Amino acid sequence: MSHELSASVEMDGKHYLFPTVKDGKRLSMEEVVRLFRRGQLKPFGIFDSAEEATAASKKRSREYRPPTILQGE
């Protein structure tokens, strides 16, 4: 089973949903925030509440399809 890992963090009254794996490395929340502030990590979405961020995360999980890897490329 393939999946992606994400987490939400509240900043300035908004709830950001971020990937927590980058280049095959699991990121701490501190790393997520630091990379975001440097412009090196984009959120999956920005929401008004933690509940909206959680719902979006669950929807992403239900709809996630891993990338297809073609043999010989």
VMD Tcl script that builds the backbone (N, CA, C; Angstrom):
set m [mol new atoms 219]
animate dup $m
set s [atomselect $m all]
$s set {name element resname resid chain x y z} {
  {N N MET 1 A 0.844 -1.173 0.000}
  {CA C MET 1 A 0.000 0.000 0.000}
  {C C MET 1 A 0.892 1.239 0.000}
  {N N SER 2 A 0.639 2.168 -0.890}
  {CA C SER 2 A 1.387 3.415 -0.958}
  {C C SER 2 A 0.588 4.524 -0.315}
  {N N HIS 3 A 1.310 5.461 0.259}
  {CA C HIS 3 A 0.638 6.595 0.886}
  {C C HIS 3 A 1.608 7.757 0.985}
  {N N GLU 4 A 1.084 8.884 1.371}
  {CA C GLU 4 A 1.921 10.044 1.634}
  {C C GLU 4 A 1.671 10.470 3.068}
  {N N LEU 5 A 2.649 11.133 3.644}
  {CA C LEU 5 A 2.520 11.595 5.022}
  {C C LEU 5 A 2.380 13.111 5.023}
  {N N SER 6 A 1.460 13.598 5.846}
  {CA C SER 6 A 1.256 15.040 5.940}
  {C C SER 6 A 0.891 15.399 7.373}
  {N N ALA 7 A 0.990 16.684 7.657}
  {CA C ALA 7 A 0.618 17.194 8.970}
  {C C ALA 7 A 0.174 18.635 8.810}
  {N N SER 8 A -0.640 19.097 9.745}
  {CA C SER 8 A -1.070 20.495 9.684}
  {C C SER 8 A -0.437 21.264 10.835}
  {N N VAL 9 A -0.218 22.534 10.552}
  {CA C VAL 9 A 0.345 23.432 11.565}
  {C C VAL 9 A -0.384 24.760 11.464}
  {N N GLU 10 A -0.661 25.365 12.617}
  {CA C GLU 10 A -1.345 26.650 12.644}
  {C C GLU 10 A -0.296 27.757 12.701}
  {N N MET 11 A -0.442 28.703 11.799}
  {CA C MET 11 A 0.417 29.894 11.773}
  {C C MET 11 A -0.432 31.095 11.421}
  {N N ASP 12 A -0.338 32.112 12.222}
  {CA C ASP 12 A -1.047 33.370 11.953}
  {C C ASP 12 A -2.538 33.169 11.731}
  {N N GLY 13 A -3.149 32.254 12.493}
  {CA C GLY 13 A -4.587 32.048 12.423}
  {C C GLY 13 A -5.056 31.170 11.277}
  {N N LYS 14 A -4.146 30.661 10.474}
  {CA C LYS 14 A -4.492 29.756 9.368}
  {C C LYS 14 A -3.877 28.393 9.645}
  {N N HIS 15 A -4.463 27.357 9.057}
  {CA C HIS 15 A -3.991 25.987 9.237}
  {C C HIS 15 A -3.447 25.494 7.896}
  {N N TYR 16 A -2.160 25.195 7.887}
  {CA C TYR 16 A -1.450 24.780 6.675}
  {C C TYR 16 A -1.263 23.272 6.705}
  {N N LEU 17 A -1.564 22.625 5.594}
  {CA C LEU 17 A -1.367 21.191 5.463}
  {C C LEU 17 A -0.115 20.968 4.619}
  {N N PHE 18 A 0.892 20.320 5.216}
  {CA C PHE 18 A 2.182 20.134 4.572}
  {C C PHE 18 A 2.527 18.663 4.380}
  {N N PRO 19 A 3.308 18.385 3.338}
  {CA C PRO 19 A 3.918 17.056 3.256}
  {C C PRO 19 A 4.988 16.957 4.347}
  {N N THR 20 A 5.182 15.771 4.905}
  {CA C THR 20 A 6.209 15.616 5.935}
  {C C THR 20 A 7.337 14.692 5.479}
  {N N VAL 21 A 7.388 14.421 4.175}
  {CA C VAL 21 A 8.507 13.695 3.578}
  {C C VAL 21 A 8.965 14.510 2.383}
  {N N LYS 22 A 10.271 14.773 2.322}
  {CA C LYS 22 A 10.839 15.530 1.207}
  {C C LYS 22 A 12.123 14.834 0.791}
  {N N ASP 23 A 12.225 14.521 -0.486}
  {CA C ASP 23 A 13.412 13.839 -1.019}
  {C C ASP 23 A 13.704 12.555 -0.246}
  {N N GLY 24 A 12.643 11.837 0.132}
  {CA C GLY 24 A 12.789 10.569 0.827}
  {C C GLY 24 A 13.100 10.671 2.307}
  {N N LYS 25 A 13.144 11.876 2.851}
  {CA C LYS 25 A 13.484 12.089 4.261}
  {C C LYS 25 A 12.255 12.544 5.034}
  {N N ARG 26 A 12.009 11.920 6.178}
  {CA C ARG 26 A 10.912 12.324 7.048}
  {C C ARG 26 A 11.298 13.618 7.751}
  {N N LEU 27 A 10.425 14.606 7.709}
  {CA C LEU 27 A 10.705 15.927 8.275}
  {C C LEU 27 A 10.026 16.102 9.630}
  {N N SER 28 A 10.717 16.777 10.542}
  {CA C SER 28 A 10.083 17.184 11.800}
  {C C SER 28 A 9.223 18.409 11.507}
  {N N MET 29 A 8.346 18.755 12.419}
  {CA C MET 29 A 7.511 19.939 12.209}
  {C C MET 29 A 8.376 21.197 12.168}
  {N N GLU 30 A 9.450 21.219 12.935}
  {CA C GLU 30 A 10.354 22.369 12.898}
  {C C GLU 30 A 10.980 22.516 11.511}
  {N N GLU 31 A 11.376 21.382 10.914}
  {CA C GLU 31 A 11.944 21.423 9.560}
  {C C GLU 31 A 10.908 21.865 8.536}
  {N N VAL 32 A 9.670 21.379 8.697}
  {CA C VAL 32 A 8.585 21.757 7.789}
  {C C VAL 32 A 8.404 23.274 7.797}
  {N N VAL 33 A 8.304 23.853 8.988}
  {CA C VAL 33 A 8.085 25.299 9.110}
  {C C VAL 33 A 9.285 26.063 8.556}
  {N N ARG 34 A 10.496 25.624 8.875}
  {CA C ARG 34 A 11.700 26.303 8.385}
  {C C ARG 34 A 11.760 26.272 6.854}
  {N N LEU 35 A 11.517 25.117 6.257}
  {CA C LEU 35 A 11.538 25.011 4.795}
  {C C LEU 35 A 10.447 25.861 4.159}
  {N N PHE 36 A 9.264 25.894 4.777}
  {CA C PHE 36 A 8.166 26.716 4.268}
  {C C PHE 36 A 8.557 28.196 4.289}
  {N N ARG 37 A 9.102 28.639 5.391}
  {CA C ARG 37 A 9.470 30.054 5.518}
  {C C ARG 37 A 10.589 30.443 4.560}
  {N N ARG 38 A 11.412 29.491 4.174}
  {CA C ARG 38 A 12.478 29.736 3.190}
  {C C ARG 38 A 11.978 29.613 1.751}
  {N N GLY 39 A 10.715 29.224 1.580}
  {CA C GLY 39 A 10.167 29.045 0.236}
  {C C GLY 39 A 10.562 27.728 -0.407}
  {N N GLN 40 A 10.996 26.757 0.407}
  {CA C GLN 40 A 11.462 25.482 -0.116}
  {C C GLN 40 A 10.448 24.356 0.049}
  {N N LEU 41 A 9.291 24.656 0.601}
  {CA C LEU 41 A 8.245 23.657 0.790}
  {C C LEU 41 A 6.899 24.347 0.629}
  {N N LYS 42 A 6.076 23.797 -0.234}
  {CA C LYS 42 A 4.745 24.368 -0.463}
  {C C LYS 42 A 3.705 23.544 0.286}
  {N N PRO 43 A 2.706 24.209 0.860}
  {CA C PRO 43 A 1.639 23.464 1.528}
  {C C PRO 43 A 0.712 22.815 0.502}
  {N N PHE 44 A 0.085 21.724 0.924}
  {CA C PHE 44 A -0.966 21.107 0.108}
  {C C PHE 44 A -2.186 22.016 0.084}
  {N N GLY 45 A -2.364 22.803 1.147}
  {CA C GLY 45 A -3.502 23.709 1.228}
  {C C GLY 45 A -3.421 24.567 2.474}
  {N N ILE 46 A -4.210 25.638 2.480}
  {CA C ILE 46 A -4.293 26.552 3.617}
  {C C ILE 46 A -5.770 26.653 3.990}
  {N N PHE 47 A -6.062 26.478 5.278}
  {CA C PHE 47 A -7.447 26.361 5.723}
  {C C PHE 47 A -7.728 27.279 6.908}
  {N N ASP 48 A -9.007 27.521 7.128}
  {CA C ASP 48 A -9.430 28.397 8.220}
  {C C ASP 48 A -9.510 27.678 9.562}
  {N N SER 49 A -9.556 26.346 9.552}
  {CA C SER 49 A -9.679 25.607 10.810}
  {C C SER 49 A -8.898 24.302 10.739}
  {N N ALA 50 A -8.591 23.763 11.918}
  {CA C ALA 50 A -7.919 22.469 12.001}
  {C C ALA 50 A -8.817 21.379 11.414}
  {N N GLU 51 A -10.111 21.508 11.610}
  {CA C GLU 51 A -11.049 20.510 11.085}
  {C C GLU 51 A -11.023 20.474 9.556}
  {N N GLU 52 A -10.955 21.646 8.925}
  {CA C GLU 52 A -10.873 21.690 7.460}
  {C C GLU 52 A -9.573 21.067 6.970}
  {N N ALA 53 A -8.471 21.345 7.670}
  {CA C ALA 53 A -7.174 20.768 7.287}
  {C C ALA 53 A -7.198 19.249 7.428}
  {N N THR 54 A -7.797 18.757 8.508}
  {CA C THR 54 A -7.900 17.312 8.723}
  {C C THR 54 A -8.764 16.666 7.653}
  {N N ALA 55 A -9.879 17.291 7.321}
  {CA C ALA 55 A -10.759 16.750 6.275}
  {C C ALA 55 A -10.024 16.699 4.939}
  {N N ALA 56 A -9.251 17.731 4.617}
  {CA C ALA 56 A -8.499 17.748 3.359}
  {C C ALA 56 A -7.442 16.652 3.356}
  {N N SER 57 A -6.791 16.431 4.488}
  {CA C SER 57 A -5.782 15.380 4.593}
  {C C SER 57 A -6.411 14.005 4.368}
  {N N LYS 58 A -7.556 13.771 4.980}
  {CA C LYS 58 A -8.247 12.485 4.808}
  {C C LYS 58 A -8.683 12.295 3.356}
  {N N LYS 59 A -9.148 13.361 2.717}
  {CA C LYS 59 A -9.560 13.282 1.314}
  {C C LYS 59 A -8.352 12.959 0.435}
  {N N ARG 60 A -7.218 13.611 0.687}
  {CA C ARG 60 A -5.989 13.319 -0.078}
  {C C ARG 60 A -5.612 11.851 0.073}
  {N N SER 61 A -5.725 11.336 1.304}
  {CA C SER 61 A -5.371 9.938 1.556}
  {C C SER 61 A -6.278 8.984 0.780}
  {N N ARG 62 A -7.567 9.279 0.758}
  {CA C ARG 62 A -8.504 8.419 0.025}
  {C C ARG 62 A -8.236 8.440 -1.473}
  {N N GLU 63 A -7.842 9.593 -1.988}
  {CA C GLU 63 A -7.690 9.764 -3.435}
  {C C GLU 63 A -6.261 9.552 -3.929}
  {N N TYR 64 A -5.304 9.351 -3.021}
  {CA C TYR 64 A -3.899 9.261 -3.409}
  {C C TYR 64 A -3.634 8.057 -4.307}
  {N N ARG 65 A -2.932 8.305 -5.379}
  {CA C ARG 65 A -2.469 7.259 -6.288}
  {C C ARG 65 A -0.971 7.472 -6.467}
  {N N PRO 66 A -0.161 6.457 -6.143}
  {CA C PRO 66 A 1.281 6.638 -6.285}
  {C C PRO 66 A 1.669 6.861 -7.731}
  {N N PRO 67 A 2.775 7.561 -7.957}
  {CA C PRO 67 A 3.227 7.769 -9.326}
  {C C PRO 67 A 3.564 6.423 -9.980}
  {N N THR 68 A 3.307 6.340 -11.252}
  {CA C THR 68 A 3.633 5.137 -12.011}
  {C C THR 68 A 5.096 5.200 -12.421}
  {N N ILE 69 A 5.803 4.123 -12.142}
  {CA C ILE 69 A 7.211 4.027 -12.536}
  {C C ILE 69 A 7.287 3.086 -13.719}
  {N N LEU 70 A 7.757 3.605 -14.833}
  {CA C LEU 70 A 7.853 2.794 -16.036}
  {C C LEU 70 A 9.202 2.103 -16.093}
  {N N GLN 71 A 9.194 0.828 -16.430}
  {CA C GLN 71 A 10.434 0.072 -16.552}
  {C C GLN 71 A 11.234 0.582 -17.738}
  {N N GLY 72 A 12.555 0.665 -17.558}
  {CA C GLY 72 A 13.421 1.068 -18.651}
  {C C GLY 72 A 13.613 2.556 -18.790}
  {N N GLU 73 A 13.066 3.338 -17.874}
  {CA C GLU 73 A 13.254 4.795 -17.953}
  {C C GLU 73 A 14.140 5.260 -16.850}
}
mol reanalyze $m
mol bondsrecalc $m
mol representation Tube
mol addrep $m
